[in-house]
Amino acid sequence: MNFTQAELSGYLQVFWQFSWPQWLIFSLIVNIFLYLFSIGLYIFIEKTCRKSQLQEKNHPVTRSDFYLSLLTIGCNSFVMLFGAFLWKKGWIVPGQTESVIGIIAEVAVLLLLMDFLMYLFHFAAHLPLVYKVLHGKHHEHISTNFLSLFVLHPLETIGFGLMMLVLLVGHDFSVISISIYLLLNLIWGTIGHLNREFFPSSFDRFFVGTTRFHNQHHLDESKNFGFYTSIWDRLFRTYK
């Protein structure tokens, strides 16, 4: 990797010295940037992708969805602040992995573990009472638009974030691995909520959670609860 452990420790020391108001501003800036990056990526793919739409029309962008997406930014910022708190209290300890193979292995582990936890969480969110209170708003988007990824109940957003923090408490993943995973998570979520298939059709055979795979979930809420892969849906017979 380009960063040595000493250089990385130096960067972490800067963040360690942040006051909580600085952490609040930093977390808001980061999450606003990621929000805008996701929207920009969605629009870029929509404008450049020549594949036909999965559904006839995109879901209309409404004012309530926009406000809810801003609340999601706030919730993600809270999760980031809580992660910083756990780090400063010694509950989260950045790992020392520097090798390319080690980083790839850690990212793969994060993707698989989070995919499993998100499958369980997502499946639970479709239980009748939970669905009515938490998850129903997201499924108003039978088709999707550039805000669909962020149209979530605050407790859903925080729940997803807490699952990630539990893994970071349980194992000392490196900062580089965590950063790569979080970027992949955002990109995958954006691609998953396109109204055009992004992946080649052959990817279905490799258990990849393609755009069509998640779009099918918006059409049939009893199927395809996975996120990055279709492994758990195939295993638990919820794949379509």
Secondary structure, 3 states (H helix, E strand, C coil): CCCCHHHHHHHHHHHHCCCHHHHHHHHHHHHHHHHHHHHHHHHHHHHHCCCCECCCCCCCCCHHHHHHHHHHHHHHHHHHHHHHHHHHCCCCCCCCCCCHHHHHHHHHHHHHHHHHHHHHHHHHHCCHHHHHHHHCCHHHCCCCCCCHHHCCCHHHHHHHHHHHHHHHHHCCCCHHHHHHHHHHHHHHHHHHCCCECCCCHHHHHHCECCHHHHHHHHHCCCCCCCCCECHHHHHCCCCC
